Amino acid sequence: MNLHRRHLLAALAAAPLGALAQTAPPRLDRIVVAGWNKPITEVTPLLVDEDKGFYRAQGIALEYVPGAGSADAIRNILSGQADVAFSDPLTFFAALDKGEKLRAIYDIYPQNVFNVVSLQGSGIVKPADLKGRKIGVYSLASGTRQGLQVLLHSAGLSESDVTVVVTGLLNFAPLMQGQVDATAATDTGLLIGRRRGLPEVNVMEVGKVLPMSSDLFVVREDVYQAKRPALQRFLRGYADAAAWMLARPDEAAQLAVKRAIDGTDPALNLEIIKLRNAASVSALTRRNGLGALDVASLQAAADTYRKLGLVGKPIDVSRVVSQDLLPGRRGEPG
């Protein structure tokens, strides 16, 4: 043994245990979240740990993997590229319908954020008025199409009663130019459309017909069983980040300038954040804390999607959601 190594070992042996413990960095458990989109303003609670430390405080090293839709997010957890998927309920149900073993552990947005928009004067003010019309959707695989199908179903109609036109994400130009009679969108999409010059419109909210969650955190069953403590701490970190965004929307909007790829305009960030804050709370979350899962509402959604032919088998939602990892009430604004 050389002299340098002997001196090093002697120094380590002589050092107080407390001193050694202070020099060792705390161990963090890695949790990877698969998103449905790029790191955009809407998901600010997942982007600001470097600034705010919500996840590090829970012993979690958080990573975000972007995607192009909820189907991407589910694929990323099925392939093992991520631990947690940020997914809409239908994509979750469709994966269950194919035999995948998945579990929902947190309700990100308990409010339904989808809508169908028509220009004032179009004569389209209720779902039945859509019959025989051209309706725009972001894409055939998007939640906007699902929302349209739900509205049509509520009026005894189906897609065969309308002409569905793919207009692309956040594209209200076809509506304004008369190429479609109405377009399916989201609350944030409508906000951005109005900022881009969309005139006065009629808005049919899908949540009035089917009040249900827009997005959930979903995990594979084996990950749920193997990583329960880390997942629980991740959910604590997310709930704390969401509560911070509820309490400090202006600060969140400023941090989105730095962390979100679409966050260049702090004023627009603030409007988007306020909409997402509103979608994050419900009567149930006010009683039980952020993330509380409304099993009855999700069951109604699963049953509706089966009637629409979007899933083939009955789904017992109570068997595929778990509330046991939820942080409960943690002082978030009511």
C-alpha positions as CSV (number, residue, x, y, z in Angstrom):
1,M,0.0,0.0,0.0
2,N,1.5,3.4,-1.0
3,L,2.0,6.2,1.5
4,H,-0.7,8.4,0.0
5,R,-3.4,5.7,0.3
6,R,-2.3,4.9,3.9
7,H,-2.7,8.5,4.8
8,L,-6.1,8.7,3.2
9,L,-7.4,5.7,5.0
10,A,-6.0,6.9,8.3
11,A,-7.7,10.2,7.8
12,L,-11.0,8.6,7.0
13,A,-10.7,6.3,10.0
14,A,-10.0,9.3,12.3
15,A,-12.8,11.5,10.9
16,P,-16.0,11.7,13.0
17,L,-18.9,9.8,11.4
18,G,-21.0,13.0,11.4
19,A,-18.5,14.8,9.3
20,L,-18.5,12.0,6.7
21,A,-22.3,12.0,6.6
22,Q,-22.3,15.7,6.0
23,T,-20.1,15.4,2.9
24,A,-22.2,12.6,1.2
25,P,-24.9,14.1,-1.0
26,P,-28.4,12.7,-0.2
27,R,-29.5,9.8,-2.4
28,L,-32.3,10.7,-4.8
29,D,-34.7,8.2,-6.4
30,R,-35.1,8.8,-10.1
31,I,-38.6,9.2,-11.5
32,V,-39.2,9.7,-15.2
33,V,-42.5,11.3,-16.3
34,A,-43.6,10.7,-19.9
35,G,-45.5,13.8,-21.1
36,W,-48.1,14.1,-23.8
37,N,-46.3,17.2,-25.2
38,K,-43.1,19.1,-25.1
39,P,-42.2,21.0,-21.9
40,I,-44.8,23.7,-22.3
41,T,-46.3,26.2,-19.9
42,E,-49.3,24.0,-19.1
43,V,-47.0,21.5,-17.3
44,T,-45.0,24.1,-15.3
45,P,-45.3,22.1,-12.0
46,L,-43.0,19.5,-13.7
47,L,-40.5,22.0,-15.0
48,V,-39.4,24.1,-12.1
49,D,-37.6,21.7,-9.7
50,E,-34.2,23.3,-10.4
51,D,-35.7,26.6,-9.2
52,K,-38.1,25.5,-6.4
53,G,-36.9,22.0,-5.3
54,F,-40.3,20.5,-4.7
55,Y,-39.2,17.0,-5.8
56,R,-35.7,17.1,-4.4
57,A,-37.2,17.9,-1.1
58,Q,-39.0,14.6,-1.3
59,G,-35.9,12.7,-2.4
60,I,-36.8,12.5,-6.0
61,A,-34.7,13.3,-9.1
62,L,-37.3,14.2,-11.6
63,E,-36.9,13.8,-15.4
64,Y,-39.4,14.7,-18.1
65,V,-39.7,12.9,-21.4
66,P,-41.7,14.8,-24.1
67,G,-44.2,13.1,-26.3
68,A,-46.8,13.7,-29.1
69,G,-50.0,12.8,-27.4
70,S,-51.1,10.6,-24.5
71,A,-50.6,7.5,-26.6
72,D,-46.9,8.4,-26.7
73,A,-46.9,8.8,-22.9
74,I,-48.4,5.3,-22.4
75,R,-46.0,3.8,-24.9
76,N,-43.1,5.3,-23.0
77,I,-44.1,3.6,-19.7
78,L,-44.9,0.3,-21.5
79,S,-41.5,0.3,-23.0
80,G,-39.8,1.1,-19.7
81,Q,-38.6,4.5,-20.9
82,A,-40.5,6.2,-18.2
83,D,-42.2,5.4,-14.8
84,V,-45.2,7.7,-15.0
85,A,-47.4,8.7,-17.9
86,F,-49.3,12.0,-18.2
87,S,-52.4,10.6,-20.0
88,D,-56.0,11.4,-20.8
89,P,-58.5,8.8,-19.5
90,L,-59.5,7.4,-22.9
91,T,-55.9,6.5,-23.8
92,F,-55.6,4.8,-20.4
93,F,-58.9,2.9,-20.9
94,A,-57.8,1.9,-24.5
95,A,-54.6,0.4,-23.2
96,L,-56.5,-1.5,-20.5
97,D,-58.9,-2.7,-23.2
98,K,-55.9,-4.2,-25.0
99,G,-54.9,-6.1,-21.9
100,E,-52.2,-3.8,-20.5
101,K,-51.7,-3.9,-16.7
102,L,-51.9,-0.2,-15.7
103,R,-53.1,1.8,-12.7
104,A,-54.1,5.5,-12.3
105,I,-52.6,7.1,-9.2
106,Y,-53.4,10.8,-9.4
107,D,-56.0,13.0,-11.1
108,I,-54.0,15.9,-12.6
109,Y,-57.0,17.8,-14.0
110,P,-60.4,16.7,-12.6
111,Q,-62.2,19.2,-14.9
112,N,-63.0,18.4,-18.5
113,V,-61.2,21.1,-20.6
114,F,-62.6,20.2,-24.0
115,N,-65.1,22.2,-26.0
116,V,-66.6,22.8,-29.5
117,V,-66.5,26.4,-30.8
118,S,-68.7,28.0,-33.4
119,L,-68.9,31.6,-34.7
120,Q,-71.9,33.6,-33.4
121,G,-74.5,33.7,-36.1
122,S,-73.7,30.2,-37.2
123,G,-76.8,28.7,-35.7
124,I,-74.8,26.2,-33.7
125,V,-75.5,26.6,-30.0
126,K,-76.2,23.1,-28.9
127,P,-74.9,19.6,-29.8
128,A,-78.0,18.8,-32.0
129,D,-77.1,21.8,-34.2
130,L,-73.9,20.0,-35.3
131,K,-75.9,17.6,-37.6
132,G,-74.8,17.9,-41.2
133,R,-72.0,20.4,-40.4
134,K,-68.2,20.3,-41.0
135,I,-66.4,20.1,-37.7
136,G,-62.6,20.7,-37.2
137,V,-60.5,18.6,-34.8
138,Y,-56.8,18.9,-33.9
139,S,-56.1,15.4,-35.2
140,L,-58.0,12.1,-35.5
141,A,-56.1,10.8,-32.4
142,S,-56.6,13.9,-30.3
143,G,-58.8,14.5,-27.2
144,T,-60.6,17.2,-29.3
145,R,-62.1,14.4,-31.5
146,Q,-63.1,12.5,-28.3
147,G,-64.8,15.6,-27.0
148,L,-66.7,16.0,-30.3
149,Q,-67.8,12.4,-30.1
150,V,-69.2,12.8,-26.6
151,L,-71.1,15.9,-27.6
152,L,-72.6,14.2,-30.6
153,H,-73.5,11.1,-28.5
154,S,-75.4,13.4,-26.1
155,A,-77.6,14.5,-28.9
156,G,-78.2,11.0,-30.3
157,L,-75.7,11.7,-33.2
158,S,-72.5,10.1,-34.3
159,E,-69.6,11.0,-36.5
160,S,-71.5,9.7,-39.5
161,D,-73.9,12.6,-39.0
162,V,-71.1,15.2,-39.5
163,T,-68.0,15.8,-41.6
164,V,-64.8,15.7,-39.5
165,V,-62.0,17.8,-40.8
166,V,-58.4,17.7,-39.4
167,T,-57.3,21.3,-38.9
168,G,-54.2,20.9,-36.9
169,L,-53.2,22.0,-33.4
170,L,-54.6,25.4,-32.2
171,N,-55.7,26.2,-35.8
172,F,-58.8,28.4,-35.8
173,A,-58.2,29.8,-39.3
174,P,-60.5,27.3,-41.0
175,L,-63.3,28.3,-38.7
176,M,-62.7,32.0,-39.3
177,Q,-62.5,31.5,-43.1
178,G,-65.7,29.4,-43.2
179,Q,-63.9,26.1,-44.2
180,V,-65.5,24.4,-41.1
181,D,-68.7,25.3,-39.3
182,A,-67.3,24.6,-35.8
183,T,-64.1,23.3,-34.4
184,A,-63.3,21.2,-31.4
185,A,-60.7,22.6,-29.0
186,T,-59.5,23.0,-25.4
187,D,-59.7,25.8,-22.9
188,T,-56.2,26.9,-23.6
189,G,-56.6,26.5,-27.3
190,L,-59.6,28.8,-27.2
191,L,-57.6,31.3,-25.2
192,I,-54.8,31.4,-27.7
193,G,-57.3,31.6,-30.6
194,R,-58.9,34.6,-29.1
195,R,-55.5,36.3,-28.7
196,R,-54.9,35.6,-32.4
197,G,-58.1,37.4,-33.4
198,L,-60.9,34.9,-33.1
199,P,-64.1,36.9,-33.0
200,E,-67.1,36.3,-30.7
201,V,-68.0,32.6,-30.5
202,N,-70.4,30.1,-29.0
203,V,-68.8,27.6,-26.8
204,M,-70.2,24.1,-26.0
205,E,-68.3,22.7,-23.0
206,V,-67.9,18.9,-23.1
207,G,-67.7,18.9,-19.3
208,K,-71.4,20.0,-19.2
209,V,-72.3,16.7,-20.8
210,L,-69.5,14.5,-19.3
211,P,-67.9,16.0,-16.2
212,M,-64.8,13.9,-16.0
213,S,-61.0,14.2,-15.7
214,S,-58.9,15.5,-18.6
215,D,-55.6,13.9,-17.5
216,L,-54.2,11.3,-15.0
217,F,-50.9,10.1,-13.8
218,V,-50.7,6.4,-14.9
219,V,-48.2,3.7,-14.1
220,R,-47.6,0.1,-15.0
221,E,-48.9,-2.3,-12.4
222,D,-45.4,-3.8,-11.8
223,V,-44.0,-0.3,-11.3
224,Y,-46.8,0.5,-8.9
225,Q,-45.9,-2.5,-6.8
226,A,-42.1,-2.1,-7.0
227,K,-41.7,1.7,-6.5
228,R,-44.5,2.6,-4.2
229,P,-42.5,4.7,-1.7
230,A,-40.8,6.7,-4.5
231,L,-44.1,7.2,-6.4
232,Q,-45.7,8.4,-3.2
233,R,-42.9,10.9,-2.7
234,F,-43.2,12.0,-6.3
235,L,-46.9,12.7,-5.9
236,R,-46.1,14.7,-2.8
237,G,-43.7,16.8,-4.8
238,Y,-46.2,17.2,-7.6
239,A,-49.0,18.2,-5.3
240,D,-46.7,20.8,-3.6
241,A,-45.7,22.2,-7.0
242,A,-49.4,22.4,-8.1
243,A,-50.3,24.0,-4.8
244,W,-47.5,26.6,-5.3
245,M,-48.8,27.3,-8.8
246,L,-52.3,27.8,-7.4
247,A,-51.0,30.2,-4.7
248,R,-48.3,32.0,-6.8
249,P,-49.5,32.1,-10.4
250,D,-47.5,35.2,-11.2
251,E,-44.2,33.6,-10.0
252,A,-45.1,30.4,-12.0
253,A,-45.7,32.5,-15.1
254,Q,-42.3,34.2,-14.8
255,L,-40.5,30.8,-14.3
256,A,-42.3,29.5,-17.4
257,V,-40.4,32.1,-19.4
258,K,-37.2,30.3,-18.4
259,R,-38.4,26.7,-18.4
260,A,-41.2,26.3,-20.9
261,I,-40.5,26.2,-24.7
262,D,-43.6,28.2,-25.4
263,G,-43.2,30.6,-22.4
264,T,-41.9,33.7,-24.0
265,D,-44.9,35.9,-23.1
266,P,-45.4,36.1,-19.3
267,A,-48.9,37.6,-19.7
268,L,-50.0,34.6,-21.9
269,N,-48.3,32.2,-19.5
270,L,-50.3,33.7,-16.6
271,E,-53.6,33.2,-18.5
272,I,-52.7,29.6,-19.4
273,I,-51.6,28.9,-15.8
274,K,-54.9,30.3,-14.4
275,L,-56.8,28.0,-16.7
276,R,-54.8,25.0,-15.6
277,N,-55.2,26.0,-12.0
278,A,-58.9,26.0,-12.4
279,A,-58.8,22.6,-14.0
280,S,-56.7,21.2,-11.1
281,V,-59.4,21.6,-8.4
282,S,-62.8,20.3,-7.8
283,A,-65.2,19.8,-4.9
284,L,-63.5,16.4,-4.3
285,T,-60.0,17.8,-4.2
286,R,-61.1,20.6,-1.8
287,R,-62.2,17.8,0.6
288,N,-59.5,15.2,0.0
289,G,-56.6,17.1,-1.4
290,L,-55.1,17.6,-4.9
291,G,-55.0,14.5,-7.1
292,A,-58.1,12.8,-5.5
293,L,-59.6,10.4,-8.1
294,D,-63.4,10.5,-8.7
295,V,-64.0,6.8,-9.4
296,A,-67.7,7.4,-10.2
297,S,-66.9,10.1,-12.8
298,L,-64.2,8.0,-14.4
299,Q,-66.6,5.0,-14.5
300,A,-69.2,7.1,-16.2
301,A,-66.6,8.1,-18.8
302,A,-65.4,4.5,-19.3
303,D,-69.1,3.4,-19.9
304,T,-69.7,6.3,-22.3
305,Y,-66.5,5.5,-24.3
306,R,-67.7,1.9,-24.5
307,K,-71.1,3.0,-25.9
308,L,-69.2,5.1,-28.5
309,G,-67.2,2.0,-29.5
310,L,-63.9,3.5,-28.4
311,V,-63.3,0.6,-26.0
312,G,-64.6,-2.9,-26.5
313,K,-64.7,-4.4,-23.0
314,P,-66.4,-3.3,-19.8
315,I,-63.9,-1.6,-17.5
316,D,-64.3,-1.7,-13.7
317,V,-62.6,1.6,-12.8
318,S,-62.4,0.8,-9.1
319,R,-59.9,-2.0,-9.9
320,V,-57.5,0.1,-11.9
321,V,-57.2,3.3,-9.8
322,S,-55.5,3.6,-6.5
323,Q,-55.8,6.4,-3.9
324,D,-53.3,5.0,-1.4
325,L,-50.3,7.0,-2.7
326,L,-52.1,10.3,-2.7
327,P,-50.6,13.0,-0.3
328,G,-54.0,14.2,1.0
329,R,-54.6,17.8,1.9
330,R,-51.2,19.6,2.1
331,G,-52.3,23.2,2.7
332,E,-53.2,24.0,-0.9
333,P,-55.6,26.9,-1.5
334,G,-59.3,25.8,-1.3
